[in-house]
């Protein structure tokens, strides 16, 4: 194992003292005796980021039920439907997408986070062949210079704002440690192999997005750029390839106060944590990102439908571990190996029962929901439905 910095050593010693697989509870706010079951259910719904099928929706669409009955606070849009291998799951054209987002907000009382992966280049859900602007990858824009990064970020921010999308799961701040990484380096998703350049480019990106009230999300913490595998397919262990420099963009950008959301990867990194994927590891989510880096914003999991999770953990167990690790927003894409129109009721019931059986503290649910609502206020979404 490589030599690591002092703060990583401190994390390791803490784990040894507490037991490597013992969840360390994230910092929470006390729940009053007046915290009702209804409030708990509303807070659970706030924590769900869910996918659905349809380029249009009607009052009978299950996503409308999920928003109105189960209080879902965030949705994620896709162009490609993986279970069927067909296109135009949610995104077909600029006009169609604008109408879809408007309708979603109407059903949600204007209080919905509508997210998408629009990094540029190959990783986009709004494609030029469907009438959206052509964009550059992170790598290509960085190679062309800072003005190019700024212009590319501005184009993407404008197309999102025009469509009514208010959350972009970008920029990718993975350092290009392994250019052959199948899901980062090979796709041009990293700005650079130099962490200082990654930080600079990401800062420019966030600045352009914020001008149009688009929330940016740094990903994939604590670093996916050294991986040789794909977490969509199964577990990926970066313990022997990960480099400490992969943390630098997160550390610097969080210190600047410009970061609202961070996505945690499903990679296993025993150098920093334990045998759990980072998204389920309290050592990485709570101890490192929350306590060591001082991040006070929203922490979102990578898609819990990925093979790295579904092949190893049951649905309820994955939810339990993610919440205990300190994640606020749980990504349920419904776009993995299958599609379940009742995924949201299943998730809400599972989390509710975990709280009622004292396997998850109610305080952590309320704390996460409040973080998400605070973020919504920042972009002027109505906090009261």
C-alpha positions as CSV (number, residue, x, y, z in Angstrom):
1,X,0.0,0.0,0.0
2,X,1.3,3.4,-0.9
3,X,2.2,6.0,1.6
4,X,-0.7,8.4,2.3
5,X,-1.0,11.8,3.9
6,X,-1.6,12.4,7.6
7,X,-5.3,12.9,7.3
8,X,-5.8,9.6,5.6
9,X,-3.8,7.9,8.3
10,X,-6.0,9.5,10.9
11,X,-9.1,8.0,9.1
12,X,-7.5,4.6,9.1
13,X,-6.7,4.8,12.8
14,X,-10.3,5.9,13.5
15,X,-11.6,2.9,11.6
16,X,-9.3,0.5,13.6
17,X,-10.6,2.0,16.8
18,X,-14.3,1.8,15.8
19,X,-14.3,-1.5,13.8
20,X,-14.0,-1.3,10.0
21,X,-17.5,-2.2,9.1
22,X,-19.3,-0.4,12.0
23,X,-21.3,2.5,10.5
24,X,-20.3,5.8,12.0
25,X,-23.5,7.9,12.3
26,X,-23.4,11.1,10.3
27,X,-23.9,14.3,12.2
28,X,-27.6,14.9,12.6
29,X,-30.0,17.4,14.1
30,X,-32.3,16.3,17.0
31,X,-35.9,15.3,16.0
32,X,-38.6,16.8,18.2
33,X,-41.3,14.7,19.9
34,X,-43.7,16.2,17.4
35,X,-42.0,14.6,14.4
36,X,-45.0,12.6,13.0
37,X,-45.1,9.6,10.7
38,X,-46.5,11.9,8.0
39,X,-43.5,14.2,8.3
40,X,-41.2,11.2,8.2
41,X,-42.8,9.9,5.0
42,X,-42.5,13.4,3.4
43,X,-38.8,13.5,4.3
44,X,-38.2,10.1,2.9
45,X,-39.8,11.1,-0.4
46,X,-37.6,14.2,-0.4
47,X,-34.5,11.9,-0.4
48,X,-35.5,10.0,-3.5
49,X,-34.1,10.8,-6.9
50,X,-36.0,8.6,-9.3
51,X,-36.2,7.7,-13.0
52,X,-39.4,6.9,-15.0
53,X,-40.4,6.2,-18.6
54,X,-42.2,8.6,-20.8
55,X,-41.6,11.6,-23.1
56,X,-45.0,12.9,-21.8
57,X,-46.9,12.2,-18.6
58,X,-50.6,12.1,-17.7
59,X,-52.4,12.2,-14.4
60,X,-52.4,8.4,-14.5
61,X,-48.6,8.2,-14.9
62,X,-46.9,6.5,-11.9
63,X,-44.4,9.3,-11.6
64,X,-47.3,11.7,-10.9
65,X,-48.4,9.3,-8.1
66,X,-44.9,9.1,-6.8
67,X,-44.6,12.9,-6.7
68,X,-47.9,13.7,-5.2
69,X,-48.6,10.6,-3.0
70,X,-45.1,9.6,-2.0
71,X,-43.6,13.1,-2.0
72,X,-40.7,12.4,-4.4
73,X,-38.5,15.5,-4.5
74,X,-36.2,14.8,-7.5
75,X,-36.3,13.0,-10.8
76,X,-33.6,12.0,-13.2
77,X,-34.1,12.0,-17.0
78,X,-32.5,9.7,-19.6
79,X,-32.4,9.5,-23.4
80,X,-31.8,5.8,-23.5
81,X,-33.9,3.1,-21.8
82,X,-31.5,0.3,-20.8
83,X,-34.0,-2.5,-20.0
84,X,-35.5,-2.3,-23.5
85,X,-32.5,-1.0,-25.4
86,X,-34.6,1.7,-27.0
87,X,-34.1,5.5,-27.4
88,X,-36.1,8.5,-26.3
89,X,-37.0,7.3,-22.8
90,X,-37.6,10.9,-21.6
91,X,-35.7,13.1,-24.1
92,X,-36.9,13.4,-27.8
93,X,-36.5,17.0,-28.8
94,X,-36.0,20.5,-27.2
95,X,-39.7,21.3,-27.4
96,X,-40.8,18.0,-26.0
97,X,-38.4,18.1,-23.1
98,X,-39.5,21.7,-22.2
99,X,-43.1,20.5,-22.1
100,X,-42.2,17.5,-20.0
101,X,-40.3,19.5,-17.4
102,X,-43.1,22.1,-17.3
103,X,-45.7,19.4,-16.7
104,X,-43.5,17.7,-14.0
105,X,-43.2,21.0,-12.1
106,X,-46.9,21.6,-12.4
107,X,-47.6,18.3,-10.7
108,X,-44.9,19.0,-8.1
109,X,-46.1,22.5,-7.3
110,X,-42.8,24.0,-8.7
111,X,-40.8,22.1,-6.1
112,X,-39.0,19.5,-8.1
113,X,-35.3,19.0,-8.8
114,X,-35.1,17.8,-12.4
115,X,-31.7,16.2,-13.0
116,X,-29.8,14.9,-16.0
117,X,-26.2,13.9,-17.0
118,X,-25.1,16.5,-19.5
119,X,-21.4,16.5,-19.3
120,X,-20.8,17.2,-23.0
121,X,-19.2,15.1,-25.7
122,X,-20.2,11.4,-25.5
123,X,-21.9,11.7,-22.1
124,X,-25.1,13.5,-22.8
125,X,-28.8,12.8,-22.6
126,X,-29.7,15.8,-24.8
127,X,-28.1,14.8,-28.1
128,X,-27.4,17.0,-31.2
129,X,-29.1,14.4,-33.4
130,X,-32.3,15.3,-31.6
131,X,-31.9,19.0,-32.1
132,X,-29.9,20.0,-29.1
133,X,-26.6,22.0,-29.4
134,X,-23.4,20.0,-30.1
135,X,-21.0,20.1,-27.2
136,X,-17.4,19.2,-26.4
137,X,-16.2,16.6,-23.9
138,X,-14.5,17.8,-20.8
139,X,-11.1,16.6,-22.1
140,X,-11.5,18.3,-25.5
141,X,-12.7,21.6,-24.1
142,X,-9.8,21.7,-21.6
143,X,-7.3,20.9,-24.3
144,X,-8.6,23.9,-26.3
145,X,-8.1,26.3,-23.4
146,X,-10.0,27.9,-20.5
147,X,-12.2,30.0,-22.9
148,X,-13.3,26.8,-24.5
149,X,-14.2,25.3,-21.2
150,X,-16.2,28.4,-20.3
151,X,-18.0,28.6,-23.6
152,X,-18.8,24.9,-23.5
153,X,-20.2,25.1,-20.0
154,X,-22.2,28.2,-20.9
155,X,-23.8,26.3,-23.9
156,X,-24.8,23.4,-21.7
157,X,-26.1,25.6,-19.0
158,X,-28.3,27.5,-21.5
159,X,-29.7,24.4,-23.0
160,X,-30.6,23.0,-19.6
161,X,-32.2,26.3,-18.5
162,X,-34.2,26.5,-21.7
163,X,-35.5,23.0,-21.1
164,X,-36.4,23.5,-17.5
165,X,-33.7,21.2,-16.1
166,X,-32.2,22.6,-12.9
167,X,-29.7,19.9,-11.8
168,X,-26.8,18.7,-13.9
169,X,-24.7,15.7,-12.7
170,X,-21.6,17.4,-13.8
171,X,-18.8,18.4,-13.9
172,X,-16.8,15.2,-13.7
173,X,-13.8,16.0,-11.6
174,X,-12.1,12.6,-11.9
175,X,-8.4,13.0,-12.5
176,X,-7.3,11.2,-15.6
177,X,-4.9,8.8,-13.8
178,X,-5.7,5.9,-16.2
179,X,-6.5,7.1,-19.7
180,X,-7.7,3.6,-20.5
181,X,-10.4,3.7,-17.8
182,X,-13.4,2.5,-19.7
183,X,-15.9,4.9,-18.2
184,X,-13.7,8.0,-17.6
185,X,-10.5,8.3,-19.6
186,X,-11.6,6.5,-22.7
187,X,-14.8,8.7,-22.9
188,X,-12.9,12.0,-22.5
189,X,-14.8,12.8,-19.3
190,X,-11.8,14.0,-17.3
191,X,-10.5,17.6,-17.8
192,X,-6.9,16.6,-17.2
193,X,-4.4,14.3,-15.5
194,X,-3.3,17.4,-13.5
195,X,-5.6,17.9,-10.5
196,X,-4.9,21.7,-10.6
197,X,-6.3,21.8,-14.1
198,X,-9.3,19.7,-13.1
199,X,-10.0,22.2,-10.3
200,X,-9.6,25.2,-12.5
201,X,-11.8,23.9,-15.3
202,X,-14.5,22.6,-12.9
203,X,-14.6,26.0,-11.2
204,X,-15.2,27.7,-14.6
205,X,-18.0,25.2,-15.3
206,X,-19.7,25.7,-12.0
207,X,-19.6,29.5,-12.4
208,X,-21.4,29.3,-15.8
209,X,-24.0,26.9,-14.5
210,X,-24.7,29.1,-11.4
211,X,-25.4,32.1,-13.6
212,X,-28.5,30.3,-14.8
213,X,-29.4,28.8,-11.5
214,X,-28.3,25.3,-12.6
215,X,-27.1,23.1,-9.7
216,X,-23.8,21.4,-10.5
217,X,-22.8,18.1,-8.9
218,X,-19.1,17.0,-8.6
219,X,-18.5,13.3,-9.4
220,X,-17.3,10.6,-8.7
221,X,-16.0,10.9,-5.1
222,X,-13.4,9.9,-4.0
223,X,-12.1,9.3,-7.5
224,X,-12.9,7.0,-10.4
225,X,-10.1,8.0,-12.8
226,X,-7.7,5.3,-11.9
227,X,-10.2,2.4,-12.3
228,X,-9.8,-0.4,-14.8
229,X,-13.4,-1.5,-14.6
230,X,-17.0,-0.2,-14.9
231,X,-19.2,0.0,-11.8
232,X,-22.3,-0.3,-14.1
233,X,-21.3,-4.0,-14.5
234,X,-20.0,-4.9,-11.1
235,X,-17.7,-4.1,-8.2
236,X,-14.5,-2.1,-9.1
237,X,-11.7,-2.0,-6.6
238,X,-9.3,1.0,-7.0
239,X,-7.4,0.4,-3.7
240,X,-4.1,-0.4,-5.5
241,X,-4.5,2.2,-8.4
242,X,-6.1,5.2,-6.6
243,X,-3.8,8.3,-6.0
244,X,-4.2,10.9,-3.3
245,X,-4.2,13.6,-6.0
246,X,-7.7,12.4,-7.0
247,X,-9.0,14.1,-3.8
248,X,-7.5,17.5,-4.6
249,X,-10.3,18.9,-6.8
250,X,-12.9,18.1,-4.2
251,X,-10.8,19.5,-1.4
252,X,-10.1,22.8,-3.2
253,X,-13.5,23.3,-4.7
254,X,-15.3,22.6,-1.4
255,X,-13.0,25.0,0.4
256,X,-13.9,27.7,-2.2
257,X,-17.6,27.4,-1.1
258,X,-18.8,26.8,-4.7
259,X,-20.0,23.2,-4.3
260,X,-23.7,22.4,-3.7
261,X,-23.7,18.6,-4.4
262,X,-21.2,15.7,-4.6
263,X,-21.9,12.3,-6.1
264,X,-20.2,9.3,-4.4
265,X,-19.0,6.5,-6.6
266,X,-19.5,2.7,-6.1
267,X,-15.8,2.0,-6.2
268,X,-14.2,0.1,-3.4
269,X,-11.2,2.1,-2.0
270,X,-9.7,0.3,1.0
271,X,-6.9,3.0,1.2
272,X,-9.6,5.4,2.4
273,X,-12.3,3.2,3.7
274,X,-13.3,-0.4,4.1
275,X,-14.6,-3.3,2.1
276,X,-17.8,-1.4,1.2
277,X,-18.3,0.6,-2.0
278,X,-17.6,4.3,-1.3
279,X,-21.3,5.2,-1.6
280,X,-22.1,2.8,1.3
281,X,-19.0,3.5,3.4
282,X,-19.3,5.8,6.4
283,X,-15.5,6.2,6.4
284,X,-15.6,7.8,3.0
285,X,-19.0,9.6,3.0
286,X,-19.2,10.8,6.6
287,X,-15.7,10.8,8.0
288,X,-13.8,12.0,4.9
289,X,-16.2,14.0,2.8
290,X,-18.4,15.4,5.5
291,X,-16.1,15.7,8.5
292,X,-12.6,16.0,7.1
293,X,-13.5,18.1,4.0
294,X,-16.2,20.0,5.8
295,X,-18.8,19.5,3.1
296,X,-22.2,20.8,4.2
297,X,-24.1,20.3,1.0
298,X,-26.1,17.5,-0.5
299,X,-24.4,14.1,-1.0
300,X,-26.0,11.9,-3.7
301,X,-25.3,8.3,-4.4
302,X,-24.4,7.1,-7.9
303,X,-27.2,5.0,-9.4
304,X,-28.1,2.3,-6.9
305,X,-29.3,0.2,-9.9
306,X,-25.7,-0.3,-11.0
307,X,-24.2,-3.8,-11.0
308,X,-21.7,-2.9,-8.3
309,X,-24.7,-2.6,-5.9
310,X,-27.4,-4.8,-7.3
311,X,-25.0,-7.8,-7.7
312,X,-23.8,-7.7,-4.1
313,X,-26.5,-6.1,-1.9
314,X,-30.3,-6.5,-1.5
315,X,-32.4,-3.5,-2.2
316,X,-33.3,-2.7,1.4
317,X,-29.7,-3.3,2.5
318,X,-28.3,-0.9,-0.1
319,X,-30.8,1.8,1.1
320,X,-29.9,1.2,4.7
321,X,-26.2,1.3,4.2
322,X,-26.3,4.4,2.0
323,X,-28.3,6.3,4.6
324,X,-26.1,5.2,7.5
325,X,-23.1,6.2,5.5
326,X,-24.4,9.7,5.3
327,X,-25.9,10.0,1.8
328,X,-28.7,12.5,1.5
329,X,-30.1,11.8,-2.0
330,X,-30.6,8.2,-3.2
331,X,-30.5,7.7,-6.9
332,X,-33.0,5.1,-8.1
333,X,-32.7,5.3,-11.9
334,X,-35.1,2.5,-12.7
335,X,-32.9,2.1,-15.7
336,X,-30.8,-0.9,-14.9
337,X,-31.5,-4.5,-15.4
338,X,-35.3,-4.0,-15.2
339,X,-38.1,-1.5,-14.7
340,X,-40.5,-1.4,-11.8
341,X,-43.3,1.2,-11.8
342,X,-43.7,0.5,-8.1
343,X,-40.1,1.2,-7.2
344,X,-40.9,4.3,-5.2
345,X,-43.6,2.8,-3.0
346,X,-41.2,-0.1,-2.4
347,X,-38.3,2.3,-1.4
348,X,-40.5,4.5,0.8
349,X,-41.9,1.5,2.7
350,X,-38.5,-0.1,3.1
351,X,-36.9,3.1,4.6
352,X,-40.0,3.8,6.8
353,X,-39.8,0.3,8.2
354,X,-36.0,0.7,8.8
355,X,-36.7,3.8,10.8
356,X,-39.5,2.3,12.8
357,X,-37.4,-0.7,13.6
358,X,-34.6,1.6,14.8
359,X,-32.2,0.4,12.1
360,X,-31.9,4.0,10.8
361,X,-32.3,7.0,13.1
362,X,-35.1,9.3,12.3
363,X,-32.8,12.2,12.8
364,X,-30.7,11.3,9.8
365,X,-33.8,11.3,7.5
366,X,-34.8,14.7,8.7
367,X,-31.3,16.1,8.4
368,X,-30.9,14.9,4.8
369,X,-34.4,16.2,3.8
370,X,-33.5,19.6,5.3
371,X,-30.3,19.8,3.3
372,X,-32.1,19.1,0.1
373,X,-34.8,21.7,0.8
374,X,-32.1,24.2,1.6
375,X,-30.6,23.6,-1.8
376,X,-34.0,24.0,-3.5
377,X,-34.4,27.4,-1.8
378,X,-31.0,28.4,-3.3
379,X,-32.4,28.1,-6.8
380,X,-35.8,29.6,-5.8
381,X,-37.9,26.5,-5.8
382,X,-40.9,26.7,-3.6
383,X,-40.0,24.8,-0.4
384,X,-43.7,24.3,0.5
385,X,-46.0,22.0,-1.5
